[in-house]
Amino acid sequence: MKPGRRALGIAASDRERLSHLAGAVVRADRVVDGFRFGTCAVGGSDATAAVCELFDRLDREDLRYVFLAGIAPAWFNLFDLDAVADHTGLPVVSVSFGPSPGLADAIRDAFDSDAVVEDRLATYRALPDRRELSVNGETVFVRSVGLDPEETADIVRAYTPEGGRPEPLRVARLAARAAAERER
């Protein structure tokens, strides 16, 4: 992979009512090349729209991939990976960092409204399958749209120079935490 290929990593840091999203543009050679920030509602249903709006405000034609930290920021405010890929025109890779029995039961337990539960479950069930991936001796879990499993593994590894967290997500996570701290 060319060292100058850029990816947008998006991570969230939750506060009481808002989740602060940070988008970090990072080259494959680890050079950070830009930031954008946004928010979505904790417990809301606007995370996908917030990612799309953040992408639009970046106004970058040199991006090749979108990395998302997980699929459920902001208390089950789920990312719709297909919608993000359709909006951006880019492959989307969601990376999570721990094993999980799945979110269906947790979503059912979290909300009282049957309509909200069914809406979230529909989004959750439409997500691509989650696959385990070894990266630098660590295990991550990936879902992707627009890439086959081999391409996904290659891209995640190319953007992960050490440890198991791809650099665009590591940088975005730091920025999201800093943005959320400003609220305190």
Backbone as numpy.savetxt, mean C-alpha at the origin, in Angstrom:
# Nx Ny Nz CAx CAy CAz Cx Cy Cz
17.23 -4.71 -13.37 16.39 -3.53 -13.37 17.28 -2.29 -13.37
16.89 -1.32 -14.15 17.65 -0.07 -14.21 17.57 0.65 -12.86
18.69 1.18 -12.39 18.71 1.79 -11.06 17.81 3.02 -10.95
17.50 3.69 -12.06 16.68 4.89 -12.01 15.19 4.65 -12.09
14.75 3.40 -12.19 13.30 3.12 -12.24 12.66 3.52 -10.93
11.56 4.24 -11.03 10.93 4.80 -9.85 9.64 4.06 -9.48
9.45 3.93 -8.17 8.23 3.35 -7.63 7.66 4.32 -6.61
6.36 4.32 -6.50 5.67 5.09 -5.48 5.28 4.13 -4.37
5.77 4.39 -3.18 5.38 3.60 -2.00 4.41 4.41 -1.17
3.33 3.80 -0.73 2.34 4.50 0.08 2.12 3.72 1.37
2.29 4.43 2.49 2.08 3.86 3.82 1.22 4.81 4.62
0.64 4.30 5.69 -0.28 5.08 6.52 0.16 5.07 7.97
-0.19 6.12 8.68 -0.02 6.19 10.12 -1.33 6.74 10.69
-1.99 5.93 11.50 -3.32 6.29 11.99 -3.26 7.13 13.25
-4.19 8.04 13.34 -4.46 8.79 14.55 -5.92 8.56 14.88
-6.47 9.34 15.78 -7.82 9.07 16.27 -8.86 8.99 15.16
-8.94 9.99 14.31 -9.97 10.00 13.27 -9.42 10.02 11.86
-8.14 10.34 11.72 -7.53 10.41 10.40 -6.33 9.48 10.31
-6.15 8.93 9.15 -4.95 8.19 8.84 -4.15 9.05 7.88
-2.91 9.30 8.22 -2.04 10.12 7.39 -1.32 9.21 6.40
-1.53 9.48 5.12 -0.88 8.71 4.07 0.33 9.48 3.57
1.41 8.76 3.35 2.59 9.36 2.73 2.92 8.56 1.50
3.17 9.28 0.42 3.63 8.67 -0.81 5.08 9.07 -1.03
5.96 8.09 -1.15 7.37 8.35 -1.36 7.78 7.79 -2.72
8.36 8.63 -3.54 8.91 8.19 -4.82 10.35 7.79 -4.57
10.66 6.53 -4.87 12.00 6.01 -4.59 12.49 5.26 -5.83
13.72 5.55 -6.19 14.33 4.84 -7.31 14.82 3.47 -6.85
15.03 2.57 -7.80 15.52 1.23 -7.48 16.88 1.27 -6.79
17.66 2.33 -7.02 18.97 2.45 -6.36 18.87 3.18 -5.02
17.66 3.31 -4.48 17.35 3.86 -3.15 17.37 5.37 -3.07
17.50 6.07 -4.16 17.43 7.52 -4.13 15.97 7.94 -3.98
15.71 8.76 -2.98 14.35 9.28 -2.76 14.17 10.48 -3.67
13.05 10.50 -4.37 12.86 11.48 -5.44 11.55 12.26 -5.33
10.92 12.25 -4.17 9.72 13.05 -4.01 8.77 12.48 -2.98
7.88 13.36 -2.48 6.87 12.98 -1.48 5.56 13.66 -1.80
4.48 13.05 -1.38 3.15 13.66 -1.34 2.44 13.08 -0.14
1.52 13.85 0.40 0.81 13.44 1.59 -0.69 13.55 1.37
-1.42 12.75 2.09 -2.87 12.79 2.04 -3.43 12.20 3.32
-4.75 12.10 3.38 -5.41 11.51 4.53 -6.60 10.69 4.06
-6.99 9.78 4.93 -8.25 9.07 4.76 -8.84 8.88 6.16
-10.12 8.58 6.20 -10.82 8.48 7.48 -10.58 7.12 8.13
-10.28 7.13 9.40 -10.19 5.89 10.16 -11.61 5.31 10.23
-11.74 4.07 9.77 -13.05 3.42 9.73 -13.89 3.80 8.52
-13.33 4.62 7.65 -14.07 5.08 6.48 -13.94 4.12 5.31
-14.25 4.66 4.13 -14.15 3.84 2.91 -13.50 4.64 1.79
-12.61 5.54 2.17 -12.00 6.45 1.19 -10.51 6.22 0.96
-9.94 5.11 1.42 -8.50 4.88 1.27 -8.09 4.78 -0.19
-8.87 4.08 -0.99 -8.53 3.95 -2.41 -8.57 5.30 -3.10
-9.61 6.07 -2.84 -9.73 7.41 -3.44 -8.58 8.30 -2.99
-8.17 8.18 -1.73 -7.06 8.99 -1.21 -5.76 8.64 -1.92
-5.53 7.36 -2.18 -4.32 6.94 -2.91 -4.35 7.50 -4.32
-5.49 7.41 -4.98 -5.61 7.91 -6.36 -5.39 9.42 -6.42
-5.93 10.13 -5.44 -5.75 11.59 -5.41 -4.29 11.95 -5.13
-3.65 11.22 -4.23 -2.23 11.44 -3.94 -1.41 11.21 -5.21
-1.70 10.14 -5.92 -1.01 9.84 -7.18 -1.20 10.99 -8.17
-2.42 11.48 -8.32 -2.70 12.57 -9.26 -1.93 13.83 -8.89
-1.86 14.14 -7.61 -1.16 15.36 -7.19 0.35 15.24 -7.38
0.87 14.03 -7.40 2.29 13.84 -7.69 2.60 14.28 -9.12
1.69 13.97 -10.03 1.84 14.37 -11.44 3.20 13.93 -11.99
3.48 12.63 -11.84 4.76 12.07 -12.29 4.50 11.05 -13.38
5.16 11.22 -14.50 5.03 10.27 -15.60 6.13 9.23 -15.59
7.08 9.35 -14.65 8.21 8.43 -14.62 8.03 7.25 -13.65
6.88 7.15 -13.01 6.65 6.05 -12.08 6.36 4.76 -12.85
6.84 3.65 -12.32 6.63 2.35 -12.97 5.81 1.39 -12.14
5.76 1.61 -10.81 5.05 0.70 -9.91 4.46 1.49 -8.76
3.40 0.93 -8.18 2.84 1.46 -6.93 2.93 0.34 -5.90
3.56 0.64 -4.77 3.62 -0.27 -3.63 2.67 0.26 -2.56
1.86 -0.60 -2.00 0.99 -0.23 -0.89 1.39 -1.05 0.33
1.44 -0.39 1.49 1.72 -1.11 2.73 0.42 -1.75 3.20
0.28 -3.03 2.94 -0.91 -3.76 3.35 -2.11 -3.47 2.48
-3.27 -3.86 3.00 -4.52 -3.63 2.27 -5.57 -2.94 3.13
-5.31 -2.79 4.42 -6.36 -2.30 5.32 -5.84 -1.24 6.28
-5.45 -0.08 5.75 -5.06 0.98 6.68 -6.31 1.54 7.36
-6.11 2.33 8.34 -7.19 3.14 8.91 -8.40 2.32 9.34
-8.16 1.26 10.09 -9.21 0.44 10.65 -10.16 -0.06 9.57
-9.64 -0.91 8.73 -10.39 -1.60 7.67 -10.93 -0.68 6.59
-10.22 0.41 6.32 -10.52 1.28 5.18 -9.74 0.69 4.01
-10.31 -0.31 3.38 -9.58 -1.19 2.47 -9.13 -0.52 1.17
-7.93 -0.91 0.72 -7.47 -0.54 -0.61 -8.08 -1.50 -1.64
-8.57 -0.96 -2.73 -9.02 -1.75 -3.87 -7.88 -1.71 -4.89
-7.10 -2.78 -4.95 -5.91 -2.80 -5.79 -6.24 -2.65 -7.27
-7.33 -3.27 -7.72 -7.72 -3.13 -9.12 -8.07 -1.68 -9.45
-8.77 -1.00 -8.56 -9.14 0.39 -8.80 -7.90 1.29 -8.85
-6.93 1.02 -7.97 -5.68 1.81 -7.98 -4.93 1.56 -9.29
-4.85 0.30 -9.71 -4.17 -0.02 -10.97 -4.88 0.62 -12.16
-6.20 0.55 -12.18 -6.96 1.18 -13.27 -6.74 2.68 -13.31
-6.75 3.31 -12.15 -6.59 4.77 -12.09 -5.19 5.21 -12.49
-4.19 4.50 -12.00 -2.80 4.92 -12.23 -2.24 4.40 -13.55
-2.79 3.31 -14.05 -2.23 2.67 -15.23 -0.94 1.93 -14.94
-0.67 1.67 -13.65 0.57 1.02 -13.23 0.29 -0.29 -12.50
1.25 -1.20 -12.51 1.13 -2.38 -11.67 1.12 -1.96 -10.20
0.35 -2.67 -9.40 0.22 -2.37 -7.97 0.61 -3.61 -7.18
1.45 -3.39 -6.17 1.89 -4.47 -5.29 1.59 -4.06 -3.86
0.81 -4.89 -3.18 0.56 -4.69 -1.76 1.46 -5.65 -0.99
2.16 -5.11 -0.01 3.08 -5.92 0.79 2.67 -5.81 2.25
2.50 -6.96 2.89 2.27 -6.97 4.33 3.38 -7.80 4.97
3.52 -7.65 6.27 4.74 -8.11 6.90 4.55 -9.17 7.97
3.33 -9.66 8.10 3.09 -10.71 9.08 2.05 -11.69 8.59
2.08 -12.91 9.13 1.06 -13.87 8.76 -0.30 -13.41 9.27
-1.35 -13.87 8.63 -2.70 -13.45 9.00 -3.68 -14.54 8.63
-4.66 -14.78 9.47 -5.70 -15.75 9.12 -6.71 -15.16 8.13
-6.51 -13.90 7.76 -7.46 -13.20 6.89 -8.23 -12.17 7.68
-8.94 -11.30 6.97 -9.63 -10.20 7.62 -11.14 -10.36 7.71
-11.71 -11.38 7.09 -13.17 -11.49 7.02 -13.81 -11.47 8.41
-13.33 -12.29 9.33 -13.92 -12.32 10.67 -13.72 -11.00 11.40
-12.55 -10.41 11.26 -12.27 -9.12 11.92 -13.18 -8.02 11.38
-13.44 -8.03 10.08 -14.34 -7.04 9.48 -15.75 -7.24 10.04
-16.21 -8.48 10.11 -17.55 -8.75 10.66 -17.66 -8.27 12.11
-16.60 -8.45 12.88 -16.61 -8.05 14.28 -16.49 -6.54 14.47
-15.90 -5.85 13.51 -15.59 -4.43 13.68 -16.77 -3.49 13.42
-17.75 -3.93 12.64 -18.82 -3.03 12.23 -20.19 -3.60 12.58
-21.09 -2.72 13.00 -22.45 -3.11 13.35 -23.37 -3.17 12.14
-23.11 -2.36 11.15 -23.97 -2.25 9.98 -23.71 -3.39 9.00
-24.76 -4.14 8.69 -24.62 -5.23 7.72 -24.19 -4.71 6.36
-24.69 -3.53 5.97 -24.32 -2.95 4.67 -22.84 -2.62 4.62
-22.30 -2.06 5.69 -20.87 -1.73 5.74 -20.05 -3.01 5.69
-20.46 -4.01 6.47 -19.74 -5.28 6.49 -19.73 -5.90 5.09
-20.87 -5.95 4.44 -20.95 -6.58 3.12 -20.13 -5.81 2.09
-20.14 -4.49 2.17 -19.34 -3.67 1.25 -17.85 -3.96 1.43
-17.39 -3.99 2.68 -15.97 -4.26 2.95 -15.60 -5.69 2.55
-16.47 -6.62 2.85 -16.18 -8.00 2.48 -16.12 -8.18 0.97
-16.96 -7.47 0.23 -16.92 -7.55 -1.23 -15.57 -7.04 -1.75
-15.10 -5.92 -1.20 -13.79 -5.38 -1.59 -12.69 -6.36 -1.21
-12.76 -6.89 -0.01 -11.75 -7.82 0.48 -11.70 -9.08 -0.38
-12.85 -9.65 -0.68 -12.90 -10.89 -1.46 -12.44 -10.70 -2.90
-12.54 -9.48 -3.41 -12.13 -9.20 -4.80 -10.61 -9.03 -4.93
-9.91 -8.93 -3.82 -8.46 -8.76 -3.87 -7.78 -9.99 -4.44
-6.64 -9.79 -5.10 -5.87 -10.95 -5.56 -5.41 -11.79 -4.37
-5.11 -13.04 -4.63 -4.63 -13.92 -3.57 -3.34 -13.38 -2.97
-3.16 -13.64 -1.71 -1.97 -13.26 -0.97 -0.96 -14.40 -1.07
0.28 -14.04 -1.41 1.33 -15.06 -1.56 2.50 -14.74 -0.64
3.07 -15.78 -0.09 4.26 -15.65 0.75 5.47 -15.50 -0.16
6.39 -14.61 0.25 7.58 -14.37 -0.54 8.78 -14.19 0.39
9.86 -14.89 0.09 11.09 -14.74 0.84 11.93 -13.62 0.20
12.33 -12.67 1.04 13.14 -11.54 0.58 14.27 -11.33 1.58
15.49 -11.50 1.13 16.66 -11.31 1.99 16.55 -12.08 3.30
16.03 -13.29 3.23 15.92 -14.12 4.42 14.71 -13.81 5.28
13.89 -12.86 4.90 12.68 -12.53 5.65 11.46 -12.90 4.81
10.33 -13.08 5.48 9.10 -13.44 4.78 8.16 -12.25 4.75
7.68 -11.93 3.56 6.64 -10.92 3.39 5.49 -11.59 2.65
4.38 -10.89 2.59 3.19 -11.42 1.94 2.74 -10.40 0.91
2.55 -10.85 -0.32 2.29 -9.92 -1.42 0.99 -10.27 -2.14
0.38 -9.23 -2.66 -0.74 -9.32 -3.60 -0.36 -8.36 -4.72
-0.73 -8.70 -5.94 -0.37 -7.78 -7.02 -1.41 -7.79 -8.12
-1.46 -6.66 -8.81 -2.30 -6.48 -9.99 -1.39 -5.97 -11.09
-1.47 -6.59 -12.26 -0.66 -6.14 -13.39 0.69 -6.80 -13.51
0.98 -7.74 -12.63 2.24 -8.49 -12.66 1.95 -9.95 -12.35
2.68 -10.84 -12.99 2.52 -12.24 -12.62 3.35 -12.50 -11.35
3.19 -13.66 -10.72 3.92 -13.92 -9.46 5.44 -13.79 -9.57
6.02 -14.23 -10.67 7.48 -14.11 -10.83 7.90 -12.65 -10.94
7.18 -11.88 -11.73 7.48 -10.45 -11.87 7.32 -9.74 -10.53
6.27 -10.09 -9.80 6.05 -9.48 -8.48 7.24 -9.74 -7.57
7.69 -10.99 -7.52 8.83 -11.35 -6.69 10.07 -10.57 -7.11
10.32 -10.48 -8.40 11.49 -9.75 -8.90 11.43 -8.27 -8.52
10.26 -7.65 -8.66 10.11 -6.22 -8.36 10.29 -5.98 -6.86
9.64 -6.79 -6.03 9.77 -6.60 -4.58 11.23 -6.76 -4.17
11.89 -7.76 -4.68 13.30 -7.97 -4.32 14.20 -6.85 -4.85
13.90 -6.35 -6.04 14.72 -5.27 -6.61 14.65 -3.99 -5.79
13.53 -3.75 -5.14 13.36 -2.54 -4.34 13.61 -2.78 -2.86
14.16 -3.95 -2.51 14.43 -4.29 -1.11 15.91 -4.62 -0.95
16.74 -3.62 -0.74 18.19 -3.86 -0.67 18.63 -4.62 0.57
17.85 -4.51 1.63 18.18 -5.25 2.86 16.89 -5.44 3.64
16.88 -6.45 4.50 15.68 -6.73 5.28 14.54 -7.16 4.37
13.32 -7.00 4.86 12.16 -7.46 4.12 11.22 -6.36 3.68
11.51 -5.12 4.00 10.59 -4.03 3.65 11.12 -3.29 2.42
10.35 -3.30 1.32 10.80 -2.55 0.14 11.05 -1.08 0.48
12.11 -0.54 -0.08 12.54 0.82 0.23 11.43 1.87 0.03
10.62 1.81 -1.02 9.54 2.81 -1.14 8.57 2.76 0.05
8.31 1.58 0.59 7.41 1.47 1.75 8.12 1.86 3.04
9.39 1.56 3.16 10.14 1.96 4.36 10.17 3.48 4.48
10.48 4.15 3.38 10.56 5.62 3.39 9.17 6.22 3.60
8.16 5.67 2.93 6.79 6.18 3.08 6.30 6.02 4.52
6.65 4.91 5.14 6.25 4.68 6.53 6.85 5.73 7.46
8.13 6.03 7.28 8.77 7.06 8.09 8.08 8.42 7.89
7.79 8.75 6.65 7.15 10.04 6.34 5.73 10.09 6.90
4.98 8.99 6.81 3.61 8.97 7.34 3.62 9.15 8.86
4.55 8.52 9.52 4.64 8.69 10.97 4.98 10.13 11.34
5.89 10.73 10.59 6.25 12.13 10.86 5.04 13.05 10.62
4.29 12.80 9.57 3.10 13.62 9.27 2.06 13.47 10.37
1.87 12.25 10.86 0.90 12.03 11.93 1.35 12.68 13.23
2.64 12.68 13.50 3.16 13.31 14.71 2.91 14.81 14.73
2.89 15.41 13.56 2.63 16.87 13.49 1.26 17.19 14.03
0.34 16.23 13.99 -1.03 16.46 14.44 -1.11 16.53 15.96
-0.17 15.93 16.64 -0.23 15.88 18.12 -0.08 17.22 18.75
